[in-house]
Amino acid sequence: MSDDRLIVALDVANALQGLEIAEALGDAVGFYKIGLGMLTGGGLALANELKQEHGKRIFLDMKLFDISNTVENAVRGLAQFDLDFLTVHGDPHVVRAARQGAAGKDLKILAVTVLTSLDRADLDAAMMKPGDLTEIALERAARAFEAGADGVISSPQEAAAIRALPQADGRLIVTPGVRPEGAAHGDQKRIATPAGALAAGADHIVVGRPVYQADDPAAAARAILSGLPDR
């Protein structure tokens, strides 16, 4: 069985491309992220196929944000697909609504703290509250946990501090912005290596382009897995 600490992001345009990558990875990977970019390209169909026909775990990365009633209804609809993780924005009203929508299902609600592609200058441009970015991520994580989130999405740089929160006991930390040593950073600004992210307290790491853009995706995934610390 593959090590499900590694989640491979299928950040491609459509389900056909995503399925090709999953087939190339074979047994090397057992957990996939399907995001908003593939939603209109058959993303939900691919999620269902990988889950039901190939036995893979699925992280649906939708980052939902809306009024409570809309979020609850959207999550209730998504929960019928028997997927594993779903992201929503970490605002408490959104988290509470998502938990209501997922009631009775095994779907884990993960709250986004601060996107890993953002830094303090980006928050200033968006007129977000002043202050240290790590402190803001910590506060958002604590409030999301208190609202019922099963876990949070955070950069590796905040993982250790979030893991130390009393509210984080028994909760998941999933870290995008993970890059193997020597890989291009792309649009990520707050990154770490796979082993570094897990050592900081993450339960799962998300890696996309360094795997699926490799000449041999399965070999790239196995190389990442071989460098992970023992459980």
mmCIF file of the C-alpha atoms, coordinates in Angstrom:
data_MODEL
# 
_entry.id   MODEL 
# 
loop_
_atom_site.group_PDB 
_atom_site.id 
_atom_site.type_symbol 
_atom_site.label_atom_id 
_atom_site.label_alt_id 
_atom_site.label_comp_id 
_atom_site.label_asym_id 
_atom_site.label_entity_id 
_atom_site.label_seq_id 
_atom_site.pdbx_PDB_ins_code 
_atom_site.Cartn_x 
_atom_site.Cartn_y 
_atom_site.Cartn_z 
_atom_site.occupancy 
_atom_site.B_iso_or_equiv 
_atom_site.pdbx_formal_charge 
_atom_site.auth_seq_id 
_atom_site.auth_comp_id 
_atom_site.auth_asym_id 
_atom_site.auth_atom_id 
_atom_site.pdbx_PDB_model_num 
ATOM 1   C CA . MET A 1 1   ? 0.000   0.000  0.000   1.00 0.00 ? 1   MET A CA 1 
ATOM 2   C CA . SER A 1 2   ? 1.302   3.466  -0.907  1.00 0.00 ? 2   SER A CA 1 
ATOM 3   C CA . ASP A 1 3   ? 2.158   6.009  1.767   1.00 0.00 ? 3   ASP A CA 1 
ATOM 4   C CA . ASP A 1 4   ? -0.850  8.335  1.961   1.00 0.00 ? 4   ASP A CA 1 
ATOM 5   C CA . ARG A 1 5   ? 1.176   11.121 3.565   1.00 0.00 ? 5   ARG A CA 1 
ATOM 6   C CA . LEU A 1 6   ? 1.952   12.158 -0.022  1.00 0.00 ? 6   LEU A CA 1 
ATOM 7   C CA . ILE A 1 7   ? -0.968  13.717 -1.877  1.00 0.00 ? 7   ILE A CA 1 
ATOM 8   C CA . VAL A 1 8   ? -0.309  14.361 -5.557  1.00 0.00 ? 8   VAL A CA 1 
ATOM 9   C CA . ALA A 1 9   ? -2.078  17.428 -6.930  1.00 0.00 ? 9   ALA A CA 1 
ATOM 10  C CA . LEU A 1 10  ? -3.632  16.809 -10.326 1.00 0.00 ? 10  LEU A CA 1 
ATOM 11  C CA . ASP A 1 11  ? -3.516  20.491 -11.263 1.00 0.00 ? 11  ASP A CA 1 
ATOM 12  C CA . VAL A 1 12  ? -4.193  19.937 -14.941 1.00 0.00 ? 12  VAL A CA 1 
ATOM 13  C CA . ALA A 1 13  ? -6.953  21.179 -17.225 1.00 0.00 ? 13  ALA A CA 1 
ATOM 14  C CA . ASN A 1 14  ? -9.211  18.176 -17.526 1.00 0.00 ? 14  ASN A CA 1 
ATOM 15  C CA . ALA A 1 15  ? -10.073 14.696 -16.316 1.00 0.00 ? 15  ALA A CA 1 
ATOM 16  C CA . LEU A 1 16  ? -8.422  12.927 -19.246 1.00 0.00 ? 16  LEU A CA 1 
ATOM 17  C CA . GLN A 1 17  ? -5.056  14.460 -18.419 1.00 0.00 ? 17  GLN A CA 1 
ATOM 18  C CA . GLY A 1 18  ? -5.588  13.727 -14.744 1.00 0.00 ? 18  GLY A CA 1 
ATOM 19  C CA . LEU A 1 19  ? -6.416  10.096 -15.422 1.00 0.00 ? 19  LEU A CA 1 
ATOM 20  C CA . GLU A 1 20  ? -3.307  9.725  -17.600 1.00 0.00 ? 20  GLU A CA 1 
ATOM 21  C CA . ILE A 1 21  ? -1.153  10.998 -14.733 1.00 0.00 ? 21  ILE A CA 1 
ATOM 22  C CA . ALA A 1 22  ? -2.842  8.685  -12.230 1.00 0.00 ? 22  ALA A CA 1 
ATOM 23  C CA . GLU A 1 23  ? -2.323  5.714  -14.550 1.00 0.00 ? 23  GLU A CA 1 
ATOM 24  C CA . ALA A 1 24  ? 1.358   6.647  -14.972 1.00 0.00 ? 24  ALA A CA 1 
ATOM 25  C CA . LEU A 1 25  ? 1.750   6.804  -11.194 1.00 0.00 ? 25  LEU A CA 1 
ATOM 26  C CA . GLY A 1 26  ? -0.009  3.471  -10.654 1.00 0.00 ? 26  GLY A CA 1 
ATOM 27  C CA . ASP A 1 27  ? 0.542   1.962  -7.212  1.00 0.00 ? 27  ASP A CA 1 
ATOM 28  C CA . ALA A 1 28  ? 3.177   4.555  -6.285  1.00 0.00 ? 28  ALA A CA 1 
ATOM 29  C CA . VAL A 1 29  ? 0.487   7.037  -5.172  1.00 0.00 ? 29  VAL A CA 1 
ATOM 30  C CA . GLY A 1 30  ? -2.775  6.408  -3.357  1.00 0.00 ? 30  GLY A CA 1 
ATOM 31  C CA . PHE A 1 31  ? -3.999  9.935  -2.593  1.00 0.00 ? 31  PHE A CA 1 
ATOM 32  C CA . TYR A 1 32  ? -4.855  12.675 -5.107  1.00 0.00 ? 32  TYR A CA 1 
ATOM 33  C CA . LYS A 1 33  ? -5.905  16.313 -4.945  1.00 0.00 ? 33  LYS A CA 1 
ATOM 34  C CA . ILE A 1 34  ? -8.391  17.584 -7.515  1.00 0.00 ? 34  ILE A CA 1 
ATOM 35  C CA . GLY A 1 35  ? -8.887  21.322 -7.505  1.00 0.00 ? 35  GLY A CA 1 
ATOM 36  C CA . LEU A 1 36  ? -11.064 24.100 -8.790  1.00 0.00 ? 36  LEU A CA 1 
ATOM 37  C CA . GLY A 1 37  ? -9.109  24.382 -12.028 1.00 0.00 ? 37  GLY A CA 1 
ATOM 38  C CA . MET A 1 38  ? -10.425 21.014 -13.180 1.00 0.00 ? 38  MET A CA 1 
ATOM 39  C CA . LEU A 1 39  ? -14.008 21.536 -12.039 1.00 0.00 ? 39  LEU A CA 1 
ATOM 40  C CA . THR A 1 40  ? -15.308 22.387 -15.515 1.00 0.00 ? 40  THR A CA 1 
ATOM 41  C CA . GLY A 1 41  ? -13.058 19.746 -17.088 1.00 0.00 ? 41  GLY A CA 1 
ATOM 42  C CA . GLY A 1 42  ? -14.656 16.711 -15.456 1.00 0.00 ? 42  GLY A CA 1 
ATOM 43  C CA . GLY A 1 43  ? -12.996 16.988 -12.058 1.00 0.00 ? 43  GLY A CA 1 
ATOM 44  C CA . LEU A 1 44  ? -15.874 15.520 -10.060 1.00 0.00 ? 44  LEU A CA 1 
ATOM 45  C CA . ALA A 1 45  ? -16.207 12.617 -12.483 1.00 0.00 ? 45  ALA A CA 1 
ATOM 46  C CA . LEU A 1 46  ? -12.480 11.918 -12.179 1.00 0.00 ? 46  LEU A CA 1 
ATOM 47  C CA . ALA A 1 47  ? -12.659 12.120 -8.388  1.00 0.00 ? 47  ALA A CA 1 
ATOM 48  C CA . ASN A 1 48  ? -15.465 9.562  -8.370  1.00 0.00 ? 48  ASN A CA 1 
ATOM 49  C CA . GLU A 1 49  ? -13.676 7.263  -10.827 1.00 0.00 ? 49  GLU A CA 1 
ATOM 50  C CA . LEU A 1 50  ? -10.386 7.304  -8.915  1.00 0.00 ? 50  LEU A CA 1 
ATOM 51  C CA . LYS A 1 51  ? -12.220 6.672  -5.656  1.00 0.00 ? 51  LYS A CA 1 
ATOM 52  C CA . GLN A 1 52  ? -14.714 4.033  -6.711  1.00 0.00 ? 52  GLN A CA 1 
ATOM 53  C CA . GLU A 1 53  ? -12.860 2.191  -9.474  1.00 0.00 ? 53  GLU A CA 1 
ATOM 54  C CA . HIS A 1 54  ? -9.222  2.571  -8.442  1.00 0.00 ? 54  HIS A CA 1 
ATOM 55  C CA . GLY A 1 55  ? -9.497  2.679  -4.653  1.00 0.00 ? 55  GLY A CA 1 
ATOM 56  C CA . LYS A 1 56  ? -7.676  6.004  -4.327  1.00 0.00 ? 56  LYS A CA 1 
ATOM 57  C CA . ARG A 1 57  ? -8.243  8.588  -1.606  1.00 0.00 ? 57  ARG A CA 1 
ATOM 58  C CA . ILE A 1 58  ? -9.422  11.972 -2.851  1.00 0.00 ? 58  ILE A CA 1 
ATOM 59  C CA . PHE A 1 59  ? -8.845  15.499 -1.604  1.00 0.00 ? 59  PHE A CA 1 
ATOM 60  C CA . LEU A 1 60  ? -11.310 17.864 -3.300  1.00 0.00 ? 60  LEU A CA 1 
ATOM 61  C CA . ASP A 1 61  ? -9.747  21.312 -3.135  1.00 0.00 ? 61  ASP A CA 1 
ATOM 62  C CA . MET A 1 62  ? -12.647 23.694 -3.773  1.00 0.00 ? 62  MET A CA 1 
ATOM 63  C CA . LYS A 1 63  ? -11.876 26.385 -1.130  1.00 0.00 ? 63  LYS A CA 1 
ATOM 64  C CA . LEU A 1 64  ? -15.574 27.130 -0.753  1.00 0.00 ? 64  LEU A CA 1 
ATOM 65  C CA . PHE A 1 65  ? -16.623 30.568 0.474   1.00 0.00 ? 65  PHE A CA 1 
ATOM 66  C CA . ASP A 1 66  ? -20.168 31.948 0.543   1.00 0.00 ? 66  ASP A CA 1 
ATOM 67  C CA . ILE A 1 67  ? -23.074 32.569 2.875   1.00 0.00 ? 67  ILE A CA 1 
ATOM 68  C CA . SER A 1 68  ? -23.746 29.765 5.341   1.00 0.00 ? 68  SER A CA 1 
ATOM 69  C CA . ASN A 1 69  ? -26.785 28.289 3.609   1.00 0.00 ? 69  ASN A CA 1 
ATOM 70  C CA . THR A 1 70  ? -25.028 28.079 0.252   1.00 0.00 ? 70  THR A CA 1 
ATOM 71  C CA . VAL A 1 71  ? -21.906 26.472 1.746   1.00 0.00 ? 71  VAL A CA 1 
ATOM 72  C CA . GLU A 1 72  ? -23.976 23.928 3.666   1.00 0.00 ? 72  GLU A CA 1 
ATOM 73  C CA . ASN A 1 73  ? -25.937 22.938 0.569   1.00 0.00 ? 73  ASN A CA 1 
ATOM 74  C CA . ALA A 1 74  ? -22.801 22.735 -1.588  1.00 0.00 ? 74  ALA A CA 1 
ATOM 75  C CA . VAL A 1 75  ? -21.012 20.515 0.923   1.00 0.00 ? 75  VAL A CA 1 
ATOM 76  C CA . ARG A 1 76  ? -24.059 18.283 1.320   1.00 0.00 ? 76  ARG A CA 1 
ATOM 77  C CA . GLY A 1 77  ? -24.043 17.746 -2.437  1.00 0.00 ? 77  GLY A CA 1 
ATOM 78  C CA . LEU A 1 78  ? -20.312 17.049 -2.566  1.00 0.00 ? 78  LEU A CA 1 
ATOM 79  C CA . ALA A 1 79  ? -20.454 14.700 0.423   1.00 0.00 ? 79  ALA A CA 1 
ATOM 80  C CA . GLN A 1 80  ? -22.554 12.223 -1.546  1.00 0.00 ? 80  GLN A CA 1 
ATOM 81  C CA . PHE A 1 81  ? -19.460 11.316 -3.587  1.00 0.00 ? 81  PHE A CA 1 
ATOM 82  C CA . ASP A 1 82  ? -17.832 9.602  -0.566  1.00 0.00 ? 82  ASP A CA 1 
ATOM 83  C CA . LEU A 1 83  ? -14.603 11.582 -0.870  1.00 0.00 ? 83  LEU A CA 1 
ATOM 84  C CA . ASP A 1 84  ? -12.015 12.098 1.856   1.00 0.00 ? 84  ASP A CA 1 
ATOM 85  C CA . PHE A 1 85  ? -11.030 15.765 2.226   1.00 0.00 ? 85  PHE A CA 1 
ATOM 86  C CA . LEU A 1 86  ? -12.738 19.007 1.184   1.00 0.00 ? 86  LEU A CA 1 
ATOM 87  C CA . THR A 1 87  ? -11.369 22.528 1.605   1.00 0.00 ? 87  THR A CA 1 
ATOM 88  C CA . VAL A 1 88  ? -13.302 25.616 2.620   1.00 0.00 ? 88  VAL A CA 1 
ATOM 89  C CA . HIS A 1 89  ? -12.086 29.048 3.622   1.00 0.00 ? 89  HIS A CA 1 
ATOM 90  C CA . GLY A 1 90  ? -11.257 29.210 7.309   1.00 0.00 ? 90  GLY A CA 1 
ATOM 91  C CA . ASP A 1 91  ? -13.845 31.826 8.285   1.00 0.00 ? 91  ASP A CA 1 
ATOM 92  C CA . PRO A 1 92  ? -15.807 30.381 11.221  1.00 0.00 ? 92  PRO A CA 1 
ATOM 93  C CA . HIS A 1 93  ? -19.255 30.767 9.624   1.00 0.00 ? 93  HIS A CA 1 
ATOM 94  C CA . VAL A 1 94  ? -18.040 28.886 6.546   1.00 0.00 ? 94  VAL A CA 1 
ATOM 95  C CA . VAL A 1 95  ? -16.508 26.072 8.611   1.00 0.00 ? 95  VAL A CA 1 
ATOM 96  C CA . ARG A 1 96  ? -19.637 25.651 10.722  1.00 0.00 ? 96  ARG A CA 1 
ATOM 97  C CA . ALA A 1 97  ? -21.841 25.498 7.634   1.00 0.00 ? 97  ALA A CA 1 
ATOM 98  C CA . ALA A 1 98  ? -19.532 22.967 5.959   1.00 0.00 ? 98  ALA A CA 1 
ATOM 99  C CA . ARG A 1 99  ? -19.623 20.745 9.036   1.00 0.00 ? 99  ARG A CA 1 
ATOM 100 C CA . GLN A 1 100 ? -23.417 20.806 8.905   1.00 0.00 ? 100 GLN A CA 1 
ATOM 101 C CA . GLY A 1 101 ? -23.348 19.866 5.228   1.00 0.00 ? 101 GLY A CA 1 
ATOM 102 C CA . ALA A 1 102 ? -20.993 16.951 5.883   1.00 0.00 ? 102 ALA A CA 1 
ATOM 103 C CA . ALA A 1 103 ? -22.956 15.629 8.868   1.00 0.00 ? 103 ALA A CA 1 
ATOM 104 C CA . GLY A 1 104 ? -23.179 11.851 8.873   1.00 0.00 ? 104 GLY A CA 1 
ATOM 105 C CA . LYS A 1 105 ? -20.406 11.450 6.288   1.00 0.00 ? 105 LYS A CA 1 
ATOM 106 C CA . ASP A 1 106 ? -16.715 10.646 6.637   1.00 0.00 ? 106 ASP A CA 1 
ATOM 107 C CA . LEU A 1 107 ? -15.737 13.723 4.601   1.00 0.00 ? 107 LEU A CA 1 
ATOM 108 C CA . LYS A 1 108 ? -13.087 15.752 6.462   1.00 0.00 ? 108 LYS A CA 1 
ATOM 109 C CA . ILE A 1 109 ? -13.501 19.529 6.337   1.00 0.00 ? 109 ILE A CA 1 
ATOM 110 C CA . LEU A 1 110 ? -10.163 21.326 6.011   1.00 0.00 ? 110 LEU A CA 1 
ATOM 111 C CA . ALA A 1 111 ? -9.991  25.080 6.547   1.00 0.00 ? 111 ALA A CA 1 
ATOM 112 C CA . VAL A 1 112 ? -7.662  27.306 4.549   1.00 0.00 ? 112 VAL A CA 1 
ATOM 113 C CA . THR A 1 113 ? -5.648  29.643 6.767   1.00 0.00 ? 113 THR A CA 1 
ATOM 114 C CA . VAL A 1 114 ? -3.574  31.828 4.394   1.00 0.00 ? 114 VAL A CA 1 
ATOM 115 C CA . LEU A 1 115 ? -2.842  30.673 0.847   1.00 0.00 ? 115 LEU A CA 1 
ATOM 116 C CA . THR A 1 116 ? 0.756   29.519 0.398   1.00 0.00 ? 116 THR A CA 1 
ATOM 117 C CA . SER A 1 117 ? 1.133   31.723 -2.683  1.00 0.00 ? 117 SER A CA 1 
ATOM 118 C CA . LEU A 1 118 ? 0.598   34.867 -0.581  1.00 0.00 ? 118 LEU A CA 1 
ATOM 119 C CA . ASP A 1 119 ? 2.975   36.959 1.511   1.00 0.00 ? 119 ASP A CA 1 
ATOM 120 C CA . ARG A 1 120 ? 2.525   40.055 3.665   1.00 0.00 ? 120 ARG A CA 1 
ATOM 121 C CA . ALA A 1 121 ? 2.538   42.366 0.637   1.00 0.00 ? 121 ALA A CA 1 
ATOM 122 C CA . ASP A 1 122 ? -0.323  40.384 -0.897  1.00 0.00 ? 122 ASP A CA 1 
ATOM 123 C CA . LEU A 1 123 ? -2.344  40.673 2.315   1.00 0.00 ? 123 LEU A CA 1 
ATOM 124 C CA . ASP A 1 124 ? -1.728  44.419 2.342   1.00 0.00 ? 124 ASP A CA 1 
ATOM 125 C CA . ALA A 1 125 ? -2.985  44.671 -1.237  1.00 0.00 ? 125 ALA A CA 1 
ATOM 126 C CA . ALA A 1 126 ? -6.118  42.749 -0.222  1.00 0.00 ? 126 ALA A CA 1 
ATOM 127 C CA . MET A 1 127 ? -6.637  45.099 2.765   1.00 0.00 ? 127 MET A CA 1 
ATOM 128 C CA . MET A 1 128 ? -6.269  42.259 5.265   1.00 0.00 ? 128 MET A CA 1 
ATOM 129 C CA . LYS A 1 129 ? -5.543  43.126 8.889   1.00 0.00 ? 129 LYS A CA 1 
ATOM 130 C CA . PRO A 1 130 ? -1.978  44.218 9.668   1.00 0.00 ? 130 PRO A CA 1 
ATOM 131 C CA . GLY A 1 131 ? 0.397   41.998 11.560  1.00 0.00 ? 131 GLY A CA 1 
ATOM 132 C CA . ASP A 1 132 ? 2.744   39.079 11.199  1.00 0.00 ? 132 ASP A CA 1 
ATOM 133 C CA . LEU A 1 133 ? 1.556   36.565 8.613   1.00 0.00 ? 133 LEU A CA 1 
ATOM 134 C CA . THR A 1 134 ? 2.320   33.583 10.847  1.00 0.00 ? 134 THR A CA 1 
ATOM 135 C CA . GLU A 1 135 ? 0.286   35.078 13.689  1.00 0.00 ? 135 GLU A CA 1 
ATOM 136 C CA . ILE A 1 136 ? -2.641  35.652 11.340  1.00 0.00 ? 136 ILE A CA 1 
ATOM 137 C CA . ALA A 1 137 ? -2.451  32.048 10.103  1.00 0.00 ? 137 ALA A CA 1 
ATOM 138 C CA . LEU A 1 138 ? -2.348  30.815 13.706  1.00 0.00 ? 138 LEU A CA 1 
ATOM 139 C CA . GLU A 1 139 ? -5.371  32.865 14.692  1.00 0.00 ? 139 GLU A CA 1 
ATOM 140 C CA . ARG A 1 140 ? -7.335  31.671 11.676  1.00 0.00 ? 140 ARG A CA 1 
ATOM 141 C CA . ALA A 1 141 ? -6.387  28.062 12.405  1.00 0.00 ? 141 ALA A CA 1 
ATOM 142 C CA . ALA A 1 142 ? -7.475  28.319 16.046  1.00 0.00 ? 142 ALA A CA 1 
ATOM 143 C CA . ARG A 1 143 ? -10.800 29.871 15.100  1.00 0.00 ? 143 ARG A CA 1 
ATOM 144 C CA . ALA A 1 144 ? -11.391 27.249 12.399  1.00 0.00 ? 144 ALA A CA 1 
ATOM 145 C CA . PHE A 1 145 ? -10.717 24.426 14.859  1.00 0.00 ? 145 PHE A CA 1 
ATOM 146 C CA . GLU A 1 146 ? -13.108 26.000 17.345  1.00 0.00 ? 146 GLU A CA 1 
ATOM 147 C CA . ALA A 1 147 ? -15.752 26.167 14.595  1.00 0.00 ? 147 ALA A CA 1 
ATOM 148 C CA . GLY A 1 148 ? -15.384 22.419 13.993  1.00 0.00 ? 148 GLY A CA 1 
ATOM 149 C CA . ALA A 1 149 ? -12.784 22.013 11.243  1.00 0.00 ? 149 ALA A CA 1 
ATOM 150 C CA . ASP A 1 150 ? -11.258 18.537 11.042  1.00 0.00 ? 150 ASP A CA 1 
ATOM 151 C CA . GLY A 1 151 ? -7.995  20.115 9.974   1.00 0.00 ? 151 GLY A CA 1 
ATOM 152 C CA . VAL A 1 152 ? -6.361  23.053 8.264   1.00 0.00 ? 152 VAL A CA 1 
ATOM 153 C CA . ILE A 1 153 ? -4.409  23.849 5.151   1.00 0.00 ? 153 ILE A CA 1 
ATOM 154 C CA . SER A 1 154 ? -1.286  25.810 5.981   1.00 0.00 ? 154 SER A CA 1 
ATOM 155 C CA . SER A 1 155 ? 2.133   26.494 4.610   1.00 0.00 ? 155 SER A CA 1 
ATOM 156 C CA . PRO A 1 156 ? 4.954   24.329 6.003   1.00 0.00 ? 156 PRO A CA 1 
ATOM 157 C CA . GLN A 1 157 ? 6.339   27.443 7.664   1.00 0.00 ? 157 GLN A CA 1 
ATOM 158 C CA . GLU A 1 158 ? 3.317   27.675 9.981   1.00 0.00 ? 158 GLU A CA 1 
ATOM 159 C CA . ALA A 1 159 ? 2.803   23.940 10.555  1.00 0.00 ? 159 ALA A CA 1 
ATOM 160 C CA . ALA A 1 160 ? 4.856   23.657 13.749  1.00 0.00 ? 160 ALA A CA 1 
ATOM 161 C CA . ALA A 1 161 ? 3.174   26.625 15.396  1.00 0.00 ? 161 ALA A CA 1 
ATOM 162 C CA . ILE A 1 162 ? -0.285  25.354 14.438  1.00 0.00 ? 162 ILE A CA 1 
ATOM 163 C CA . ARG A 1 163 ? 0.535   21.865 15.714  1.00 0.00 ? 163 ARG A CA 1 
ATOM 164 C CA . ALA A 1 164 ? 1.403   23.430 19.080  1.00 0.00 ? 164 ALA A CA 1 
ATOM 165 C CA . LEU A 1 165 ? -2.051  25.011 19.444  1.00 0.00 ? 165 LEU A CA 1 
ATOM 166 C CA . PRO A 1 166 ? -4.220  23.339 22.109  1.00 0.00 ? 166 PRO A CA 1 
ATOM 167 C CA . GLN A 1 167 ? -7.078  23.317 19.595  1.00 0.00 ? 167 GLN A CA 1 
ATOM 168 C CA . ALA A 1 168 ? -4.964  21.297 17.129  1.00 0.00 ? 168 ALA A CA 1 
ATOM 169 C CA . ASP A 1 169 ? -4.983  18.118 19.224  1.00 0.00 ? 169 ASP A CA 1 
ATOM 170 C CA . GLY A 1 170 ? -6.294  15.306 17.054  1.00 0.00 ? 170 GLY A CA 1 
ATOM 171 C CA . ARG A 1 171 ? -6.724  17.566 14.011  1.00 0.00 ? 171 ARG A CA 1 
ATOM 172 C CA . LEU A 1 172 ? -5.099  17.319 10.593  1.00 0.00 ? 172 LEU A CA 1 
ATOM 173 C CA . ILE A 1 173 ? -2.526  19.645 9.076   1.00 0.00 ? 173 ILE A CA 1 
ATOM 174 C CA . VAL A 1 174 ? -2.133  19.440 5.304   1.00 0.00 ? 174 VAL A CA 1 
ATOM 175 C CA . THR A 1 175 ? 0.640   21.440 3.674   1.00 0.00 ? 175 THR A CA 1 
ATOM 176 C CA . PRO A 1 176 ? 0.822   22.546 0.049   1.00 0.00 ? 176 PRO A CA 1 
ATOM 177 C CA . GLY A 1 177 ? 3.816   24.613 -0.980  1.00 0.00 ? 177 GLY A CA 1 
ATOM 178 C CA . VAL A 1 178 ? 6.032   21.534 -0.693  1.00 0.00 ? 178 VAL A CA 1 
ATOM 179 C CA . ARG A 1 179 ? 8.965   21.237 -3.067  1.00 0.00 ? 179 ARG A CA 1 
ATOM 180 C CA . PRO A 1 180 ? 11.634  18.518 -3.236  1.00 0.00 ? 180 PRO A CA 1 
ATOM 181 C CA . GLU A 1 181 ? 15.199  19.782 -2.900  1.00 0.00 ? 181 GLU A CA 1 
ATOM 182 C CA . GLY A 1 182 ? 16.203  21.551 -6.114  1.00 0.00 ? 182 GLY A CA 1 
ATOM 183 C CA . ALA A 1 183 ? 12.681  21.783 -7.583  1.00 0.00 ? 183 ALA A CA 1 
ATOM 184 C CA . ALA A 1 184 ? 11.410  25.086 -8.994  1.00 0.00 ? 184 ALA A CA 1 
ATOM 185 C CA . HIS A 1 185 ? 9.293   27.097 -6.572  1.00 0.00 ? 185 HIS A CA 1 
ATOM 186 C CA . GLY A 1 186 ? 6.742   28.098 -9.220  1.00 0.00 ? 186 GLY A CA 1 
ATOM 187 C CA . ASP A 1 187 ? 4.105   30.429 -7.736  1.00 0.00 ? 187 ASP A CA 1 
ATOM 188 C CA . GLN A 1 188 ? 4.672   29.243 -4.160  1.00 0.00 ? 188 GLN A CA 1 
ATOM 189 C CA . LYS A 1 189 ? 6.293   31.663 -1.727  1.00 0.00 ? 189 LYS A CA 1 
ATOM 190 C CA . ARG A 1 190 ? 6.225   29.875 1.653   1.00 0.00 ? 190 ARG A CA 1 
ATOM 191 C CA . ILE A 1 191 ? 7.677   26.441 1.023   1.00 0.00 ? 191 ILE A CA 1 
ATOM 192 C CA . ALA A 1 192 ? 9.602   23.528 2.572   1.00 0.00 ? 192 ALA A CA 1 
ATOM 193 C CA . THR A 1 193 ? 10.914  20.142 1.552   1.00 0.00 ? 193 THR A CA 1 
ATOM 194 C CA . PRO A 1 194 ? 8.650   17.101 2.039   1.00 0.00 ? 194 PRO A CA 1 
ATOM 195 C CA . ALA A 1 195 ? 10.627  15.830 5.025   1.00 0.00 ? 195 ALA A CA 1 
ATOM 196 C CA . GLY A 1 196 ? 10.804  19.327 6.497   1.00 0.00 ? 196 GLY A CA 1 
ATOM 197 C CA . ALA A 1 197 ? 7.031   19.789 6.280   1.00 0.00 ? 197 ALA A CA 1 
ATOM 198 C CA . LEU A 1 198 ? 6.339   16.485 8.034   1.00 0.00 ? 198 LEU A CA 1 
ATOM 199 C CA . ALA A 1 199 ? 8.943   17.213 10.691  1.00 0.00 ? 199 ALA A CA 1 
ATOM 200 C CA . ALA A 1 200 ? 7.182   20.514 11.341  1.00 0.00 ? 200 ALA A CA 1 
ATOM 201 C CA . GLY A 1 201 ? 3.953   18.702 12.189  1.00 0.00 ? 201 GLY A CA 1 
ATOM 202 C CA . ALA A 1 202 ? 2.127   18.143 8.905   1.00 0.00 ? 202 ALA A CA 1 
ATOM 203 C CA . ASP A 1 203 ? 0.115   14.948 8.467   1.00 0.00 ? 203 ASP A CA 1 
ATOM 204 C CA . HIS A 1 204 ? 0.011   15.163 4.675   1.00 0.00 ? 204 HIS A CA 1 
ATOM 205 C CA . ILE A 1 205 ? 2.063   17.009 2.064   1.00 0.00 ? 205 ILE A CA 1 
ATOM 206 C CA . VAL A 1 206 ? 0.740   18.112 -1.321  1.00 0.00 ? 206 VAL A CA 1 
ATOM 207 C CA . VAL A 1 207 ? 3.082   17.988 -4.325  1.00 0.00 ? 207 VAL A CA 1 
ATOM 208 C CA . GLY A 1 208 ? 1.997   18.633 -7.878  1.00 0.00 ? 208 GLY A CA 1 
ATOM 209 C CA . ARG A 1 209 ? 4.242   19.804 -10.685 1.00 0.00 ? 209 ARG A CA 1 
ATOM 210 C CA . PRO A 1 210 ? 7.491   18.203 -9.419  1.00 0.00 ? 210 PRO A CA 1 
ATOM 211 C CA . VAL A 1 211 ? 5.711   14.855 -9.772  1.00 0.00 ? 211 VAL A CA 1 
ATOM 212 C CA . TYR A 1 212 ? 3.386   15.069 -12.753 1.00 0.00 ? 212 TYR A CA 1 
ATOM 213 C CA . GLN A 1 213 ? 5.756   17.149 -14.899 1.00 0.00 ? 213 GLN A CA 1 
ATOM 214 C CA . ALA A 1 214 ? 8.646   14.734 -14.313 1.00 0.00 ? 214 ALA A CA 1 
ATOM 215 C CA . ASP A 1 215 ? 9.853   12.506 -17.154 1.00 0.00 ? 215 ASP A CA 1 
ATOM 216 C CA . ASP A 1 216 ? 8.965   9.542  -14.938 1.00 0.00 ? 216 ASP A CA 1 
ATOM 217 C CA . PRO A 1 217 ? 6.193   10.594 -12.527 1.00 0.00 ? 217 PRO A CA 1 
ATOM 218 C CA . ALA A 1 218 ? 6.204   7.293  -10.628 1.00 0.00 ? 218 ALA A CA 1 
ATOM 219 C CA . ALA A 1 219 ? 9.945   7.517  -10.048 1.00 0.00 ? 219 ALA A CA 1 
ATOM 220 C CA . ALA A 1 220 ? 9.570   11.134 -8.890  1.00 0.00 ? 220 ALA A CA 1 
ATOM 221 C CA . ALA A 1 221 ? 6.846   10.129 -6.417  1.00 0.00 ? 221 ALA A CA 1 
ATOM 222 C CA . ARG A 1 222 ? 8.903   7.200  -5.105  1.00 0.00 ? 222 ARG A CA 1 
ATOM 223 C CA . ALA A 1 223 ? 11.919  9.495  -4.663  1.00 0.00 ? 223 ALA A CA 1 
ATOM 224 C CA . ILE A 1 224 ? 9.826   11.816 -2.486  1.00 0.00 ? 224 ILE A CA 1 
ATOM 225 C CA . LEU A 1 225 ? 8.441   8.898  -0.483  1.00 0.00 ? 225 LEU A CA 1 
ATOM 226 C CA . SER A 1 226 ? 11.869  7.419  0.070   1.00 0.00 ? 226 SER A CA 1 
ATOM 227 C CA . GLY A 1 227 ? 12.992  10.654 1.741   1.00 0.00 ? 227 GLY A CA 1 
ATOM 228 C CA . LEU A 1 228 ? 10.115  10.832 4.211   1.00 0.00 ? 228 LEU A CA 1 
ATOM 229 C CA . PRO A 1 229 ? 10.791  10.108 7.882   1.00 0.00 ? 229 PRO A CA 1 
ATOM 230 C CA . ASP A 1 230 ? 9.416   6.925  9.408   1.00 0.00 ? 230 ASP A CA 1 
ATOM 231 C CA . ARG A 1 231 ? 5.907   7.219  10.788  1.00 0.00 ? 231 ARG A CA 1 
# 
